[in-house]
Amino acid sequence: MKKINNIIAISIAALLLSACSNPQDDAVTIASKVCKNIKRGYFAEMDKYALKSVYEDQMDENVPSFGRSLLRTIRKEYNCEIREVKANDDESTFKVYFVKFPKLTIQETENGFKAIKIGSELSNLKFKFE
């Protein structure tokens, strides 16, 4: 009976350890959510994933009416596929690079990882104007 209890305890411990993610996976998950929400123009729960300074200039209500259609065109062109992730030495900060989206800096906070900065470079985006 004792052997069965030990086997069960070891199995549970193995399951719990395998369920733990690593910091890079957490950072990539947050970066992906931020990119996808900005692309969709969905900002309702963004405070969970990013500082307001990361996304506030992407919100329609913060853009003059004449610039909103351009903003929507830009958002449609975003591609949230991640092409590279760079970590600092202690894996508390990550730079996440996308195919067609500005670089995001993801940092560990008291409440988990959050996007703290968005890059301003959009050189990899090409727009079609008709």
Protein Blocks (a to p, Z undefined) as FASTA:
>chain_A
ZZmmmmmmmmmmmmmmmmpccfklmmmmmmmmmmmmmmnopaklmmmmocfklmmmmpmk
lpcfklmmmmmmmmmmpccbdfbdcddfkopaccdddfbdcdddddddfkopadfbdcfb
fklpccddZZ
